Amino acid sequence: MRHCNRKHIFIVLICTVFVICLGVSPIYADIYMYIDKEGNYYFTDSPKSSQYKLFLREKRAKPSGTHSTDRYDKFIHEASRRHGVSFSLLKAMIKVESDFNPRAVSKKGAMGLMQIMPENLRYLQINNPFDPRENIMGGTRYIKQLLNRFDGEIHLSLAAYNAGPNNVDSANGIPRIKETEGFVRKVMKYYYGLERDNRYMANGSR
């Protein structure tokens, strides 16, 4: 009986480890696209209709499931220089919007690193929203327009990026929308942190 008990415990332990491993394994999602009669693009990772066709097959990443925070710095620097938008602000936005996942798709259909909505793709000159450089360039172009519209006020521009400029105009400030308030707060937190780190590095290199 003692031998049987040990054998049973060993089997249970093996099964438990197996279940835990399954629980932490990464979940992958392919991206599907649908174009309506008016030429509007719709993207999702969970199609509810046969009208959606496979647009991008998710590449199986390493088990860590993490995304490098500096992998796209060269594109962010390029967009920052071209459009005159702070590198730290752009990187903070990408952190909050997608956590540096170029294939991120929100429940509302926003796509890529800077979470661009399908209806804004043409306007922002984006052909492939899942191309990191295109997405960053398009998102930077948009936030620059908002910064110009709101006289350089970062808080209002971020609120407009999330909720739309008309909502900011109507509220005469940041709209009392929980998602928008949280978005502005998180981006500003990372933005100030990156700015502080940059100043520290600059002073340390002197």
C-alpha angles and dihedrals in degrees: 000000000000090000091049092051092052091048091050092049091049091053091048091051092050091050091047092052090048092052092048091051090051090050095056098040113117120262116227128203130192118215120238128196135203127186117201127211091271092055096253116151124226125187131189141158092216110046116201094188137052087232089080114089128198108271104168130009112218114244112232105246128205115285091258090075091204128134122221113250094209101038093100099038092113091058092044091051090049093050091045093054095042097049102026096241123141114265089218092054093050093048092047090052092051090049092055097036100049109350087239094302106140092196097051116138121187126214088257092053100257109153144209135353096328095031101241117193116234094241090059098052098093093041091053093044095244118151098172115027090193093059104100096216095046092047094049092046092049094045091048091049089055098046089048090056090050093048089054092048094050096042095252094305101151096195093053093043091053091048089052091049089056104034103020129262094262091061090051091050092049093049092042086224139014108345116243091248115133095217093048094046090049092047093053092045094050096045092049090049092055092039094056090044093054092045090052092049091049092052091048092051092046092051092045093054093057 
